[in-house]
Amino acid sequence: MVSTEYERRIAARFAGFDQDGNGYIDREDFNAATKALLAEFGTAARSDKGQALYIGAEAFWQGMAGIADRDGDQRITREEFVSGAVKRLRDNPDRFAEIARPFLHAALAVADTDGDGVATVEETARVLRALGVGDDIAAGAAAALDADADGRIGETEVVSAFARYFTVPE
């Protein structure tokens, strides 16, 4: 049962990871996210970028499972997700950023269609939409990541924003 406002907000983030809506987060949700990103940007799974994205997704899954999968069944329930975030991440959002970094780095590389090391606001919005974020929210979130309004979003901005969103400080 979700008892605090902080826990309620964390629980709302659960759906973002539960890609197939089956009520728990597992390795398949991370694979589904990877496949969706690769399809969105026309990137082959066997390419260097595709392989890096799969490796990043696996590292992210392993890190999240290590934090939240209390019963070791290779599935994270909503309750485990909330409990893991409350107990292990609330006071250390950098920990979450570090487990997400390999996936986010690889996702930016896939989105970086011109190879300049950063994604445009539109490319970032495409990543968010591919991960299931609605059009309006994706566009607004991508624009908000571009704090200096130069039209470019790098890894530092994405990783810190991701950690803030999913650890939702009190």
C-alpha positions as YAML, in Angstrom:
chain: A
units: angstrom
residues:
- id: 1
  name: MET
  ca: [0.00, 0.00, 0.00]
- id: 2
  name: VAL
  ca: [1.29, 3.43, -0.92]
- id: 3
  name: SER
  ca: [1.27, 5.56, 2.18]
- id: 4
  name: THR
  ca: [3.07, 8.83, 1.49]
- id: 5
  name: GLU
  ca: [2.92, 11.40, -1.26]
- id: 6
  name: TYR
  ca: [6.48, 10.47, -2.22]
- id: 7
  name: GLU
  ca: [5.51, 6.80, -2.54]
- id: 8
  name: ARG
  ca: [2.42, 7.72, -4.56]
- id: 9
  name: ARG
  ca: [4.55, 9.67, -7.03]
- id: 10
  name: ILE
  ca: [7.08, 6.84, -7.31]
- id: 11
  name: ALA
  ca: [4.25, 4.35, -7.94]
- id: 12
  name: ALA
  ca: [3.05, 6.52, -10.83]
- id: 13
  name: ARG
  ca: [6.47, 6.07, -12.50]
- id: 14
  name: PHE
  ca: [6.05, 2.29, -12.50]
- id: 15
  name: ALA
  ca: [3.90, 2.31, -15.64]
- id: 16
  name: GLY
  ca: [6.72, 3.95, -17.59]
- id: 17
  name: PHE
  ca: [8.81, 0.83, -17.09]
- id: 18
  name: ASP
  ca: [6.00, -1.73, -17.40]
- id: 19
  name: GLN
  ca: [6.04, -1.54, -21.21]
- id: 20
  name: ASP
  ca: [3.62, -4.41, -21.75]
- id: 21
  name: GLY
  ca: [1.23, -3.44, -18.94]
- id: 22
  name: ASN
  ca: [1.28, -6.87, -17.29]
- id: 23
  name: GLY
  ca: [1.69, -5.50, -13.77]
- id: 24
  name: TYR
  ca: [5.39, -6.05, -13.27]
- id: 25
  name: ILE
  ca: [8.72, -4.95, -14.70]
- id: 26
  name: ASP
  ca: [11.01, -7.59, -16.12]
- id: 27
  name: ARG
  ca: [13.79, -8.03, -18.65]
- id: 28
  name: GLU
  ca: [11.21, -8.21, -21.46]
- id: 29
  name: ASP
  ca: [10.08, -4.66, -20.71]
- id: 30
  name: PHE
  ca: [13.65, -3.46, -21.25]
- id: 31
  name: ASN
  ca: [13.92, -5.52, -24.44]
- id: 32
  name: ALA
  ca: [10.62, -4.06, -25.67]
- id: 33
  name: ALA
  ca: [11.89, -0.53, -25.02]
- id: 34
  name: THR
  ca: [15.08, -1.33, -26.90]
- id: 35
  name: LYS
  ca: [13.21, -2.77, -29.88]
- id: 36
  name: ALA
  ca: [10.90, 0.26, -29.98]
- id: 37
  name: LEU
  ca: [13.84, 2.68, -30.04]
- id: 38
  name: LEU
  ca: [15.68, 0.74, -32.70]
- id: 39
  name: ALA
  ca: [12.55, 0.60, -34.87]
- id: 40
  name: GLU
  ca: [11.86, 4.32, -34.40]
- id: 41
  name: PHE
  ca: [15.31, 5.27, -35.65]
- id: 42
  name: GLY
  ca: [15.74, 2.47, -38.21]
- id: 43
  name: THR
  ca: [18.76, 1.08, -36.40]
- id: 44
  name: ALA
  ca: [19.66, -2.58, -36.86]
- id: 45
  name: ALA
  ca: [19.82, -4.67, -33.69]
- id: 46
  name: ARG
  ca: [23.13, -6.18, -34.84]
- id: 47
  name: SER
  ca: [24.74, -2.80, -35.49]
- id: 48
  name: ASP
  ca: [27.19, -1.34, -32.97]
- id: 49
  name: LYS
  ca: [24.54, 1.13, -31.79]
- id: 50
  name: GLY
  ca: [21.91, -1.60, -31.57]
- id: 51
  name: GLN
  ca: [24.19, -3.88, -29.56]
- id: 52
  name: ALA
  ca: [25.16, -1.01, -27.24]
- id: 53
  name: LEU
  ca: [21.48, -0.30, -26.62]
- id: 54
  name: TYR
  ca: [20.76, -3.95, -25.77]
- id: 55
  name: ILE
  ca: [23.79, -4.07, -23.47]
- id: 56
  name: GLY
  ca: [22.68, -0.81, -21.82]
- id: 57
  name: ALA
  ca: [19.15, -2.15, -21.37]
- id: 58
  name: GLU
  ca: [20.48, -5.32, -19.75]
- id: 59
  name: ALA
  ca: [22.71, -3.32, -17.40]
- id: 60
  name: PHE
  ca: [19.75, -1.10, -16.49]
- id: 61
  name: TRP
  ca: [17.56, -4.15, -15.85]
- id: 62
  name: GLN
  ca: [20.24, -5.80, -13.70]
- id: 63
  name: GLY
  ca: [20.75, -2.62, -11.69]
- id: 64
  name: MET
  ca: [17.04, -2.13, -11.15]
- id: 65
  name: ALA
  ca: [16.51, -5.77, -10.24]
- id: 66
  name: GLY
  ca: [19.37, -5.52, -7.76]
- id: 67
  name: ILE
  ca: [17.68, -2.58, -6.09]
- id: 68
  name: ALA
  ca: [14.06, -3.66, -6.20]
- id: 69
  name: ASP
  ca: [13.54, -7.40, -6.85]
- id: 70
  name: ARG
  ca: [13.29, -8.45, -3.21]
- id: 71
  name: ASP
  ca: [12.08, -12.01, -3.81]
- id: 72
  name: GLY
  ca: [14.51, -12.78, -6.64]
- id: 73
  name: ASP
  ca: [11.84, -13.91, -9.11]
- id: 74
  name: GLN
  ca: [13.25, -11.71, -11.92]
- id: 75
  name: ARG
  ca: [10.11, -9.57, -11.84]
- id: 76
  name: ILE
  ca: [9.58, -6.27, -10.06]
- id: 77
  name: THR
  ca: [6.08, -5.66, -8.78]
- id: 78
  name: ARG
  ca: [4.72, -2.18, -8.22]
- id: 79
  name: GLU
  ca: [5.21, -2.65, -4.48]
- id: 80
  name: GLU
  ca: [8.82, -3.78, -4.92]
- id: 81
  name: PHE
  ca: [9.44, -0.82, -7.23]
- id: 82
  name: VAL
  ca: [8.07, 1.66, -4.70]
- id: 83
  name: SER
  ca: [9.84, 0.01, -1.79]
- id: 84
  name: GLY
  ca: [13.14, -0.15, -3.67]
- id: 85
  name: ALA
  ca: [12.93, 3.49, -4.61]
- id: 86
  name: VAL
  ca: [11.97, 4.60, -1.12]
- id: 87
  name: LYS
  ca: [14.59, 2.51, 0.66]
- id: 88
  name: ARG
  ca: [17.49, 2.73, -1.75]
- id: 89
  name: LEU
  ca: [17.12, 5.71, -4.06]
- id: 90
  name: ARG
  ca: [15.36, 8.56, -2.28]
- id: 91
  name: ASP
  ca: [18.53, 9.74, -0.60]
- id: 92
  name: ASN
  ca: [20.79, 8.84, -3.52]
- id: 93
  name: PRO
  ca: [19.31, 9.72, -6.93]
- id: 94
  name: ASP
  ca: [22.82, 9.50, -8.38]
- id: 95
  name: ARG
  ca: [22.66, 5.72, -7.83]
- id: 96
  name: PHE
  ca: [19.64, 5.54, -10.11]
- id: 97
  name: ALA
  ca: [21.37, 7.74, -12.67]
- id: 98
  name: GLU
  ca: [24.37, 5.43, -12.71]
- id: 99
  name: ILE
  ca: [22.34, 2.28, -13.34]
- id: 100
  name: ALA
  ca: [20.41, 4.06, -16.11]
- id: 101
  name: ARG
  ca: [23.46, 5.74, -17.71]
- id: 102
  name: PRO
  ca: [24.53, 2.91, -20.09]
- id: 103
  name: PHE
  ca: [21.01, 2.65, -21.53]
- id: 104
  name: LEU
  ca: [20.55, 6.41, -21.76]
- id: 105
  name: HIS
  ca: [23.97, 6.86, -23.36]
- id: 106
  name: ALA
  ca: [23.16, 4.21, -25.97]
- id: 107
  name: ALA
  ca: [19.65, 5.63, -26.54]
- id: 108
  name: LEU
  ca: [21.15, 9.06, -27.24]
- id: 109
  name: ALA
  ca: [23.63, 7.50, -29.66]
- id: 110
  name: VAL
  ca: [20.76, 5.83, -31.53]
- id: 111
  name: ALA
  ca: [18.82, 9.11, -31.60]
- id: 112
  name: ASP
  ca: [21.87, 11.13, -32.69]
- id: 113
  name: THR
  ca: [21.26, 10.73, -36.40]
- id: 114
  name: ASP
  ca: [24.00, 13.13, -37.50]
- id: 115
  name: GLY
  ca: [26.67, 11.68, -35.19]
- id: 116
  name: ASP
  ca: [27.60, 14.93, -33.45]
- id: 117
  name: GLY
  ca: [27.37, 13.47, -29.96]
- id: 118
  name: VAL
  ca: [24.09, 15.10, -28.96]
- id: 119
  name: ALA
  ca: [20.43, 14.67, -29.82]
- id: 120
  name: THR
  ca: [18.18, 17.42, -31.06]
- id: 121
  name: VAL
  ca: [15.03, 18.31, -29.18]
- id: 122
  name: GLU
  ca: [12.98, 16.52, -31.84]
- id: 123
  name: GLU
  ca: [15.16, 13.41, -31.71]
- id: 124
  name: THR
  ca: [14.75, 13.36, -27.93]
- id: 125
  name: ALA
  ca: [10.98, 13.70, -28.28]
- id: 126
  name: ARG
  ca: [11.06, 10.74, -30.69]
- id: 127
  name: VAL
  ca: [12.89, 8.66, -28.06]
- id: 128
  name: LEU
  ca: [10.25, 9.52, -25.47]
- id: 129
  name: ARG
  ca: [7.39, 8.74, -27.84]
- id: 130
  name: ALA
  ca: [8.99, 5.40, -28.75]
- id: 131
  name: LEU
  ca: [9.08, 4.60, -25.03]
- id: 132
  name: GLY
  ca: [5.36, 5.25, -24.73]
- id: 133
  name: VAL
  ca: [5.22, 8.88, -23.66]
- id: 134
  name: GLY
  ca: [2.32, 10.80, -25.21]
- id: 135
  name: ASP
  ca: [3.04, 13.32, -27.98]
- id: 136
  name: ASP
  ca: [2.35, 16.49, -25.99]
- id: 137
  name: ILE
  ca: [4.26, 15.34, -22.94]
- id: 138
  name: ALA
  ca: [7.19, 14.08, -25.04]
- id: 139
  name: ALA
  ca: [7.50, 17.39, -26.89]
- id: 140
  name: GLY
  ca: [7.30, 19.42, -23.67]
- id: 141
  name: ALA
  ca: [9.73, 17.20, -21.79]
- id: 142
  name: ALA
  ca: [12.26, 17.25, -24.62]
- id: 143
  name: ALA
  ca: [12.03, 21.03, -24.86]
- id: 144
  name: ALA
  ca: [12.50, 21.34, -21.09]
- id: 145
  name: LEU
  ca: [15.70, 19.29, -21.30]
- id: 146
  name: ASP
  ca: [17.17, 21.94, -23.59]
- id: 147
  name: ALA
  ca: [17.85, 24.35, -20.72]
- id: 148
  name: ASP
  ca: [20.17, 26.58, -22.73]
- id: 149
  name: ALA
  ca: [17.80, 26.63, -25.75]
- id: 150
  name: ASP
  ca: [20.50, 25.62, -28.22]
- id: 151
  name: GLY
  ca: [18.37, 22.83, -29.68]
- id: 152
  name: ARG
  ca: [20.81, 20.16, -28.49]
- id: 153
  name: ILE
  ca: [20.52, 17.72, -25.60]
- id: 154
  name: GLY
  ca: [23.49, 15.81, -24.25]
- id: 155
  name: GLU
  ca: [23.99, 12.89, -21.91]
- id: 156
  name: THR
  ca: [24.45, 15.02, -18.80]
- id: 157
  name: GLU
  ca: [21.06, 16.69, -19.20]
- id: 158
  name: VAL
  ca: [19.27, 13.44, -19.96]
- id: 159
  name: VAL
  ca: [20.81, 11.40, -17.13]
- id: 160
  name: SER
  ca: [20.19, 14.03, -14.45]
- id: 161
  name: ALA
  ca: [16.63, 14.70, -15.65]
- id: 162
  name: PHE
  ca: [15.90, 10.98, -15.78]
- id: 163
  name: ALA
  ca: [17.14, 10.51, -12.23]
- id: 164
  name: ARG
  ca: [15.08, 13.45, -10.99]
- id: 165
  name: TYR
  ca: [11.94, 12.19, -12.70]
- id: 166
  name: PHE
  ca: [12.15, 8.60, -11.52]
- id: 167
  name: THR
  ca: [13.39, 9.30, -8.01]
- id: 168
  name: VAL
  ca: [11.03, 12.27, -7.53]
- id: 169
  name: PRO
  ca: [12.67, 13.98, -4.55]
- id: 170
  name: GLU
  ca: [10.38, 14.94, -1.74]
...
